[in-house]
Amino acid sequence: MSSAVLTGGWPNLKMIVMNAQTIRDLLTLQPFEPFRLIMSSGLAYEVRHPEMALLTRTYVLVGVNIKDDGLPARFKICSLLHVTAVEPFSLATTGPKQSETS
């Protein structure tokens, strides 16, 4: 997926294979739009800020349980092979703190 696909908003991510470039495009989207990684297990992890995700070729590490100081208490290692969908969300509708969704 090229960056041009993301210009002006979110693409239809159900048709896109999740790979490092797809996640990189979402993390560098300007302005950044928070998103959820939906895993094959049904768990979901919220990326509320691009600094709360570290991307490798095969994994994305997502900071979870963000405390008042803005630092995550821990992180989850998410295999890109198990990311089944990515969806945008609004910070206004999810509450003030990041948490795992089950």
C-alpha positions as CSV (number, residue, x, y, z in Angstrom):
1,M,0.0,0.0,0.0
2,S,1.4,3.4,-0.9
3,S,1.2,6.5,1.2
4,A,-1.0,8.0,-1.5
5,V,-3.8,5.6,-0.6
6,L,-4.0,7.1,2.9
7,T,-4.1,10.7,1.7
8,G,-7.3,12.3,2.7
9,G,-8.5,9.6,5.0
10,W,-8.7,6.0,5.8
11,P,-8.7,3.3,3.1
12,N,-10.9,0.2,3.1
13,L,-8.5,-1.9,5.2
14,K,-10.5,-5.1,4.9
15,M,-9.0,-5.4,1.4
16,I,-5.4,-4.8,2.4
17,V,-2.9,-7.4,3.7
18,M,-1.4,-6.2,6.9
19,N,2.3,-5.7,6.6
20,A,4.9,-3.3,8.0
21,Q,4.3,-0.7,5.2
22,T,0.6,-0.6,6.0
23,I,1.2,0.0,9.7
24,R,4.0,2.5,8.9
25,D,1.6,4.5,6.6
26,L,-0.9,4.6,9.5
27,L,1.7,5.7,12.0
28,T,3.0,8.5,9.7
29,L,-0.4,9.8,8.6
30,Q,-0.6,13.6,9.0
31,P,-2.5,14.5,11.0
32,F,-2.2,11.2,13.0
33,E,-5.5,9.4,13.5
34,P,-5.7,6.9,16.4
35,F,-6.4,3.3,15.4
36,R,-7.0,-0.1,16.8
37,L,-5.2,-3.3,15.8
38,I,-7.7,-6.2,15.7
39,M,-5.9,-9.5,16.3
40,S,-6.9,-13.0,15.1
41,S,-7.6,-13.9,18.8
42,G,-10.3,-11.2,19.0
43,L,-8.2,-8.9,21.2
44,A,-7.7,-5.3,20.1
45,Y,-5.0,-2.9,21.0
46,E,-5.3,0.9,20.7
47,V,-2.6,3.1,19.2
48,R,-3.5,6.5,20.5
49,H,-0.2,8.2,19.5
50,P,2.4,7.2,17.0
51,E,5.1,7.1,19.8
52,M,3.1,4.3,21.5
53,A,3.9,1.9,18.7
54,L,7.3,0.5,17.7
55,L,7.3,-1.2,14.3
56,T,9.6,-4.0,13.1
57,R,9.4,-6.0,9.9
58,T,7.2,-8.7,11.5
59,Y,5.8,-7.2,14.7
60,V,4.4,-4.0,16.1
61,L,4.9,-3.4,19.8
62,V,2.1,-1.4,21.3
63,G,2.3,0.4,24.7
64,V,-0.7,-0.5,26.9
65,N,-2.1,0.7,30.2
66,I,-0.9,4.3,29.7
67,K,-0.6,6.0,33.1
68,D,-1.1,9.7,33.9
69,D,2.5,10.5,33.1
70,G,1.9,9.4,29.5
71,L,4.1,6.3,29.8
72,P,2.9,2.8,29.1
73,A,3.0,0.3,32.1
74,R,3.9,-2.5,29.6
75,F,3.7,-3.4,26.0
76,K,2.2,-6.1,23.8
77,I,4.0,-7.7,20.9
78,C,1.6,-8.1,18.0
79,S,2.6,-10.3,15.1
80,L,1.6,-8.7,11.8
81,L,0.5,-12.1,10.7
82,H,-2.2,-12.0,13.3
83,V,-3.5,-8.5,12.7
84,T,-6.8,-9.2,10.9
85,A,-8.0,-5.6,10.7
86,V,-7.2,-2.0,11.6
87,E,-10.0,0.5,12.5
88,P,-9.9,4.2,13.3
89,F,-11.4,5.5,16.5
90,S,-12.0,8.8,18.2
91,L,-10.3,9.6,21.5
92,A,-13.4,11.4,22.5
93,T,-15.4,8.2,22.5
94,T,-13.0,5.8,24.2
95,G,-12.2,7.6,27.4
96,P,-9.1,9.2,28.9
97,K,-6.8,6.1,29.2
98,Q,-5.7,3.4,26.9
99,S,-6.6,-0.2,27.9
100,E,-6.7,-3.5,26.3
101,T,-10.0,-4.5,24.7
102,S,-11.1,-8.1,25.0
